[in-house]
Amino acid sequence: MTAFDVSAGISPRQSLDSWSEFVAALEAESVRRIWVIDSQLAMKDAYVGLTVAAMGTRRIGLGTGVTNAVTRHPTVTANAIAAIGEISGGRAFLGLGAGDSALYGVGLKPQKVAEVEEAINFFRAVLGGRQGELGGRQYRLPHVAATVPIYLAVSQLGGRQYRLPHVAATVPIYLAVSQQRMCDLAGRLADGAIVMGPAQPDMVRRQVGWIESGLKTANRSRADFEVAFVATMSAGGTLAAALDEVRSWASTQSRLLAHFKELPESLRPFDDEIRHSADSYDYAEHLSTKARHSAAISDDLTRALAIVGTPDECAERLRALRATGIDAFIVPLAGRDRVDRWRKIRSQVLDQIML
């Protein structure tokens, strides 16, 4: 059965009480996991949000979606997610990426693939209760005792050894991926991959192939690996309203695609538009439904990057994406009335493809 998760950030305008109620409502709707966006200039603190969510829930998985190994020292990140694991009774996971809005917004650049690999190995060690190396120093987290799934990214870092002395259990790792080398890295070292899109089967099929190549290189089983796809979706209502609901996410996808050396055939007609999309992007409005940079993305490109249309049309696109080798979908929810929107997506679209 296909699994469904939710990705969400904590708006600066949302109270933490409201956030806690939101996550509890998702749990009541049988959402498997919530991936909390970590982008410090656009949203409230992810770890505070995870803490209050853990205190108000009992079953839903809780983790970052995604963080990076730069804006916080990796020992700080490991310590924080270990605490979430403790307070949640072992429901925490760590989603990690090379860095995007959190880094660009403060004048930094994403990590190189080799740096991400080093970070994965570091987190794997210290969150597994072992000693990790970071910048030539040894570290251990002695208080970590629960499994903390790690979603991308990364015991050794910068030639130094670190260990979190409180970590005692193995930590599953999921890597946020788009391009070939990161997909390969996920297959070689992570426990799963977060495929960031776009929602075009030819692109996703290529990404899944890159991941499976990494699995083969490391002699690992595909059956033990999860590929989750970030499926930005708006179904029903007027087409104009549906497009506006996902246009901000599409603008983020377009900006990321601008770094690709070669676009898939389905997106080549939009090459010029994609290449120019990064110029107007404002990281302070990252994923905001009111982001001004969203206006730079046409209706046609929005429909190509996100899943927009009638419920039947959206369900058909999800089926096509699942056929590429996807195991789970992560549905981003932004703006107001998110629980109501989830219920609508679940009843009108997801229930059609549950089996």
Backbone torsions as a table, in degrees:
resi	resn	phi	psi	omega
1	MET	NA	136.1	178.2
2	THR	-68.7	134.8	179.4
3	ALA	-95.8	152.3	-179.3
4	PHE	-129.8	127.9	176.6
5	ASP	-118.6	173.7	177.5
6	VAL	-126.8	140.5	171.8
7	SER	-112.0	133.7	179.8
8	ALA	-155.9	152.4	173.0
9	GLY	-113.0	164.1	179.2
10	ILE	-98.1	106.2	-178.6
11	SER	-60.1	145.2	174.8
12	PRO	-57.6	-22.7	-178.3
13	ARG	-91.0	-5.4	-178.3
14	GLN	-94.9	133.8	176.1
15	SER	-74.8	155.2	178.2
16	LEU	-69.5	-28.1	173.8
17	ASP	-62.7	-45.0	178.7
18	SER	-63.8	-40.1	178.3
19	TRP	-60.3	-45.3	179.9
20	SER	-60.5	-41.5	177.9
21	GLU	-64.9	-37.4	178.9
22	PHE	-62.0	-47.2	-179.1
23	VAL	-66.8	-39.2	177.5
24	ALA	-62.5	-37.5	177.8
25	ALA	-66.1	-37.9	176.7
26	LEU	-64.3	-39.8	177.2
27	GLU	-60.8	-41.8	178.9
28	ALA	-64.7	-24.2	178.1
29	GLU	-89.1	8.6	176.9
30	SER	69.2	25.4	171.2
31	VAL	-65.6	133.8	-174.0
32	ARG	-74.1	-47.5	-177.4
33	ARG	-143.9	153.8	169.4
34	ILE	-120.5	129.8	179.8
35	TRP	-101.9	113.9	-174.1
36	VAL	-93.9	122.2	-177.3
37	ILE	-67.1	134.3	179.8
38	ASP	-112.9	92.4	-179.3
39	SER	-141.9	94.3	-163.3
40	GLN	-65.1	-23.0	179.9
41	LEU	-89.1	-12.0	-176.5
42	ALA	-114.0	-21.6	-172.2
43	MET	-143.1	164.6	176.7
44	LYS	-69.7	165.5	-172.2
45	ASP	-61.5	128.7	-176.2
46	ALA	-65.0	-39.5	-175.5
47	TYR	-74.0	-32.9	172.3
48	VAL	-64.1	-43.3	178.0
49	GLY	-61.4	-40.2	178.4
50	LEU	-66.8	-35.6	179.8
51	THR	-64.6	-50.5	-178.6
52	VAL	-68.1	-31.6	176.8
53	ALA	-66.7	-40.4	179.8
54	ALA	-62.9	-36.6	-177.9
55	MET	-72.2	-19.7	-177.3
56	GLY	-108.1	7.8	-178.1
57	THR	-135.7	171.0	-178.4
58	ARG	-131.1	-22.1	-171.7
59	ARG	-124.8	-36.8	-171.0
60	ILE	-64.1	138.0	176.0
61	GLY	-70.9	143.8	-172.6
62	LEU	-131.7	124.3	178.8
63	GLY	-166.2	177.8	-180.0
64	THR	-83.0	144.2	-177.5
65	GLY	-145.0	70.6	-1.1
66	VAL	-128.0	169.5	172.8
67	THR	-105.2	-170.4	179.4
68	ASN	-143.2	172.9	-176.8
69	ALA	-102.2	24.8	-176.4
70	VAL	-119.5	-53.0	-173.8
71	THR	-64.5	-27.4	170.4
72	ARG	-121.1	144.2	173.9
73	HIS	-60.0	138.7	-177.2
74	PRO	-54.5	-30.1	176.3
75	THR	-67.6	-32.6	177.7
76	VAL	-68.6	-44.9	178.3
77	THR	-61.5	-45.4	-179.5
78	ALA	-62.2	-41.7	179.6
79	ASN	-63.9	-40.8	-178.0
80	ALA	-66.6	-48.4	-176.5
81	ILE	-70.6	-27.8	174.5
82	ALA	-64.5	-38.8	177.9
83	ALA	-66.0	-38.2	176.4
84	ILE	-63.3	-39.8	177.3
85	GLY	-60.8	-40.1	179.9
86	GLU	-68.1	-49.4	-174.6
87	ILE	-70.8	-23.8	-179.1
88	SER	-94.0	-1.4	-178.2
89	GLY	72.0	35.9	175.8
90	GLY	88.8	19.5	-177.7
91	ARG	-96.1	1.4	-174.1
92	ALA	-80.0	151.3	170.0
93	PHE	-141.2	157.9	-179.4
94	LEU	-115.0	111.5	173.6
95	GLY	-94.3	125.3	-173.3
96	LEU	-131.8	142.1	176.7
97	GLY	-132.9	-179.8	178.7
98	ALA	-73.8	-17.0	-178.8
99	GLY	108.9	135.2	179.0
100	ASP	-138.6	-104.9	-174.9
101	SER	-60.4	-35.0	-179.6
102	ALA	-63.4	-29.5	-179.8
103	LEU	-93.9	-49.0	179.8
104	TYR	-57.3	-35.2	-177.0
105	GLY	-66.7	-19.2	178.3
106	VAL	-115.8	21.2	174.1
107	GLY	80.8	15.4	178.7
108	LEU	-106.7	166.4	-179.7
109	LYS	-114.5	155.1	177.8
110	PRO	-57.8	155.2	177.5
111	GLN	-67.5	153.8	172.4
112	LYS	-76.8	160.6	-176.5
113	VAL	-57.4	-40.8	179.8
114	ALA	-63.6	-34.6	178.3
115	GLU	-70.5	-38.5	176.7
116	VAL	-64.9	-40.8	178.6
117	GLU	-60.6	-42.2	178.1
118	GLU	-62.3	-40.6	179.7
119	ALA	-66.6	-41.2	177.3
120	ILE	-57.2	-47.3	-178.8
121	ASN	-63.5	-36.4	178.1
122	PHE	-64.6	-51.6	-179.7
123	PHE	-62.9	-37.9	179.0
124	ARG	-57.7	-42.0	-177.2
125	ALA	-72.8	-55.5	-171.9
126	VAL	-71.2	-33.0	177.1
127	LEU	-79.5	-8.5	173.9
128	GLY	-98.3	9.7	177.0
129	GLY	83.5	9.9	-179.8
130	ARG	-106.2	174.1	177.7
131	GLN	-82.4	135.2	178.9
132	GLY	-118.4	152.8	-179.7
133	GLU	-107.3	135.9	-179.6
134	LEU	-147.5	116.3	178.8
135	GLY	60.0	30.6	177.8
136	GLY	85.8	3.2	179.9
137	ARG	-116.3	153.1	-178.4
138	GLN	-99.2	134.9	-179.6
139	TYR	-136.3	152.7	176.5
140	ARG	-147.8	141.0	173.8
141	LEU	-102.7	103.2	-172.6
142	PRO	-75.5	-11.5	-171.9
143	HIS	-106.0	3.2	-177.9
144	VAL	-87.5	122.9	-175.9
145	ALA	-126.0	-14.2	-176.4
146	ALA	-106.3	152.8	177.4
147	THR	-64.3	132.2	178.2
148	VAL	-122.9	99.3	179.0
149	PRO	-59.4	136.6	179.9
150	ILE	-113.1	119.9	-177.9
151	TYR	-104.6	112.5	-157.7
152	LEU	43.5	-179.9	-159.7
153	ALA	40.6	-67.5	-176.2
154	VAL	-155.0	NA	NA
155	SER	NA	5.9	-174.9
156	GLN	-122.7	136.8	-177.8
157	LEU	-150.9	123.7	178.1
158	GLY	62.9	23.0	177.6
159	GLY	76.9	7.3	-179.7
160	ARG	-114.7	147.7	-176.8
161	GLN	-99.5	133.9	178.2
162	TYR	-134.7	154.1	173.8
163	ARG	-147.7	136.6	173.7
164	LEU	-95.1	109.3	-169.4
165	PRO	-69.4	-11.9	-177.2
166	HIS	-100.8	4.5	-178.9
167	VAL	-95.1	126.9	-175.2
168	ALA	-126.1	-4.8	-174.9
169	ALA	-122.0	158.3	177.6
170	THR	-64.3	143.6	-177.5
171	VAL	-117.7	113.8	173.6
172	PRO	-64.7	141.3	-175.9
173	ILE	-123.3	128.3	174.5
174	TYR	-114.3	135.9	-177.1
175	LEU	-109.9	131.0	175.4
176	ALA	-77.4	123.9	-170.6
177	VAL	-134.4	151.2	171.3
178	SER	-139.2	-56.0	-173.9
179	GLN	-93.9	171.6	-166.5
180	GLN	-59.5	-47.2	-174.1
181	ARG	-67.0	-34.8	177.3
182	MET	-72.5	-36.9	175.4
183	CYS	-61.5	-44.0	178.3
184	ASP	-62.0	-42.2	179.3
185	LEU	-61.7	-43.8	178.0
186	ALA	-57.6	-45.9	-179.8
187	GLY	-62.7	-36.0	-177.7
188	ARG	-76.4	-37.4	-168.3
189	LEU	-124.0	-28.4	-173.1
190	ALA	-87.3	172.5	175.8
191	ASP	-96.0	-7.7	179.6
192	GLY	-174.5	171.5	-179.6
193	ALA	-131.6	143.7	172.8
194	ILE	-105.2	103.7	-179.9
195	VAL	-82.2	119.6	-169.5
196	MET	-82.8	-3.9	-179.3
197	GLY	104.1	-173.4	10.9
198	PRO	-80.1	175.4	-174.7
199	ALA	-84.1	54.8	177.2
200	GLN	-120.0	119.3	-175.4
201	PRO	-54.6	-36.7	-178.7
202	ASP	-64.7	-36.4	177.8
203	MET	-71.4	-45.6	-177.6
204	VAL	-66.7	-38.2	177.5
205	ARG	-61.0	-39.1	177.2
206	ARG	-64.6	-43.5	-178.9
207	GLN	-65.7	-42.5	177.8
208	VAL	-62.6	-37.5	177.0
209	GLY	-63.1	-41.0	177.1
210	TRP	-63.1	-41.4	178.0
211	ILE	-62.7	-45.3	-178.3
212	GLU	-66.9	-29.7	174.8
213	SER	-64.7	-41.1	176.5
214	GLY	-63.9	-40.2	176.9
215	LEU	-60.4	-43.2	-179.8
216	LYS	-64.4	-41.7	179.2
217	THR	-58.3	-39.8	-178.1
218	ALA	-90.3	4.2	179.4
219	ASN	57.4	46.2	-178.5
220	ARG	-110.2	156.7	-177.3
221	SER	-88.2	133.1	175.3
222	ARG	-64.1	-29.4	-178.2
223	ALA	-64.8	-22.6	-178.2
224	ASP	-97.6	10.0	-173.4
225	PHE	-123.8	137.0	179.8
226	GLU	-109.5	129.9	173.6
227	VAL	-109.2	113.8	179.4
228	ALA	-108.6	135.9	-178.3
229	PHE	-111.5	132.4	178.2
230	VAL	-80.7	105.5	-172.9
231	ALA	-105.8	92.8	178.0
232	THR	-76.4	126.0	-166.7
233	MET	-144.2	144.3	170.3
234	SER	-145.1	119.8	-174.7
235	ALA	-121.5	143.4	175.0
236	GLY	78.7	-175.8	-177.0
237	GLY	67.7	-162.6	177.2
238	THR	-79.9	150.7	179.7
239	LEU	-62.2	-39.1	-179.4
240	ALA	-61.3	-44.1	-180.0
241	ALA	-66.9	-39.1	179.5
242	ALA	-64.5	-41.2	178.7
243	LEU	-63.8	-43.1	-179.7
244	ASP	-64.7	-29.3	-178.9
245	GLU	-67.8	-30.3	-176.0
246	VAL	-113.7	0.8	-174.3
247	ARG	-63.4	-35.9	180.0
248	SER	-62.4	-44.7	177.7
249	TRP	-63.6	-39.6	179.2
250	ALA	-62.3	-35.8	178.7
251	SER	-66.1	-34.7	175.7
252	THR	-67.1	-45.0	177.8
253	GLN	-59.2	-43.4	-179.2
254	SER	-61.6	-42.3	179.3
255	ARG	-61.5	-41.8	179.2
256	LEU	-65.6	-39.1	179.7
257	LEU	-66.9	-22.6	179.6
258	ALA	-61.9	-19.1	-180.0
259	HIS	-88.7	-5.9	-179.6
260	PHE	-74.9	136.8	176.1
261	LYS	-71.2	-33.4	-178.9
262	GLU	-140.5	126.6	178.3
263	LEU	-87.4	153.6	175.2
264	PRO	-67.1	160.9	-176.1
265	GLU	-55.5	-37.6	-176.4
266	SER	-64.8	-21.0	-176.5
267	LEU	-109.5	-2.9	-178.0
268	ARG	-61.7	-31.6	176.5
269	PRO	-62.6	-17.6	-178.1
270	PHE	-104.0	15.6	-172.5
271	ASP	-54.1	-50.4	-177.6
272	ASP	-63.8	-42.9	-179.8
273	GLU	-63.2	-41.6	178.7
274	ILE	-65.3	-43.9	-177.9
275	ARG	-62.5	-29.3	-177.9
276	HIS	-93.2	-6.6	-173.3
277	SER	-67.7	-28.9	-177.2
278	ALA	-71.6	-21.7	-173.3
279	ASP	-63.5	-34.7	-174.4
280	SER	-101.2	4.6	-172.7
281	TYR	-72.4	130.7	179.4
282	ASP	-110.9	110.5	-175.2
283	TYR	-68.4	-20.2	176.5
284	ALA	-70.4	-17.3	178.2
285	GLU	-111.8	23.6	-177.4
286	HIS	-54.7	120.7	177.5
287	LEU	64.5	10.8	174.6
288	SER	-73.6	136.7	178.8
289	THR	-68.8	-12.7	178.7
290	LYS	-104.8	11.0	-177.4
291	ALA	-59.0	129.1	-178.2
292	ARG	-68.8	-28.8	-178.7
293	HIS	-68.8	-13.5	179.2
294	SER	-63.0	-25.7	-178.2
295	ALA	-64.8	-15.9	-178.6
296	ALA	-78.7	-8.1	-176.1
297	ILE	-103.3	124.5	-177.7
298	SER	-73.3	164.6	176.6
299	ASP	-60.4	-42.3	-177.1
300	ASP	-64.6	-41.8	179.6
301	LEU	-69.7	-37.5	177.2
302	THR	-59.2	-44.3	179.6
303	ARG	-66.2	-30.6	179.4
304	ALA	-73.2	-36.1	-174.2
305	LEU	-87.4	-34.2	-179.0
306	ALA	-111.8	177.0	-179.5
307	ILE	-106.0	106.3	-173.2
308	VAL	-133.2	139.1	176.5
309	GLY	149.5	-159.2	175.9
310	THR	-71.3	162.5	177.0
311	PRO	-54.8	-40.9	179.2
312	ASP	-65.7	-40.2	178.5
313	GLU	-64.3	-41.5	179.3
314	CYS	-65.8	-41.4	178.6
315	ALA	-62.2	-39.3	179.6
316	GLU	-65.5	-39.6	178.1
317	ARG	-66.9	-36.9	176.9
318	LEU	-65.2	-39.2	177.1
319	ARG	-61.6	-41.8	179.5
320	ALA	-64.7	-38.0	178.5
321	LEU	-70.2	-41.4	178.5
322	ARG	-60.6	-33.7	-179.4
323	ALA	-67.2	-14.1	178.1
324	THR	-78.5	-10.4	-179.2
325	GLY	118.6	12.1	179.8
326	ILE	-74.0	137.3	179.2
327	ASP	-99.5	-27.5	-175.4
328	ALA	-150.4	156.5	175.7
329	PHE	-117.3	137.6	172.8
330	ILE	-109.1	119.2	-175.8
331	VAL	-102.1	111.6	177.5
332	PRO	-70.6	139.0	175.5
333	LEU	-126.1	122.2	-179.6
334	ALA	-129.9	165.7	176.2
335	GLY	78.2	-157.2	-176.6
336	ARG	-90.7	167.3	173.9
337	ASP	53.9	43.1	-174.4
338	ARG	-68.5	-36.4	179.7
339	VAL	-67.1	-42.8	177.6
340	ASP	-61.4	-38.8	179.6
341	ARG	-67.6	-38.5	175.9
342	TRP	-61.1	-45.8	-179.6
343	ARG	-59.9	-39.7	179.1
344	LYS	-65.9	-45.7	178.5
345	ILE	-62.6	-42.2	-178.4
346	ARG	-63.0	-49.4	-174.6
347	SER	-73.0	-36.8	-174.4
348	GLN	-89.4	-28.6	-173.0
349	VAL	-119.6	-58.4	-170.5
350	LEU	-64.9	-35.9	179.5
351	ASP	-60.9	-21.3	178.4
352	GLN	-73.1	-22.3	-174.6
353	ILE	-123.3	19.9	-176.8
354	MET	-61.9	-33.1	-176.6
355	LEU	-93.5	NA	NA
